[in-house]
Amino acid sequence: SPVWDTGIAAFAVGESGMAPSKAMQRCADWLLTKEVRRKGDWSVKRPDTEPSGWYFEFANEFYPDIDDTAMVLLGLKHCRATSRSAQEATAQRAVNWLLAMQSKDGGWGE
């Protein structure tokens, strides 16, 4: 998945200690465009949760998932989008969405 690959690549490059670059800015900008902003089947159980998250595959925008979303958040910690405020708002929505997806037993995934 390009989303997973880009998130994990951003994380790896960031962990390497590389200085911020235009390439990493483009990476962050691209990831922000892939955020899911519409409700999917998950909203049946969590109707008050604002849509967010990222998805696996190429055209699966109705089904964000936990692992891609977590990976993108890890990657975004290491790069800065053109709009820092947009990046911060996106990250906060995604964290809120992840927390809303937590199972009653404390784990994620059912």
Secondary structure, DSSP 8 states (H G I E B T S, - for coil): -HHHHHHHHHHHHHHTT----HHHHHHHHHHHHT---S--GGGGT-TTS----B-SSSS-TT--BHHHHHHHHHHHTT---S-HHHHHHHHHHHHHHHHHTB-TTSSB--
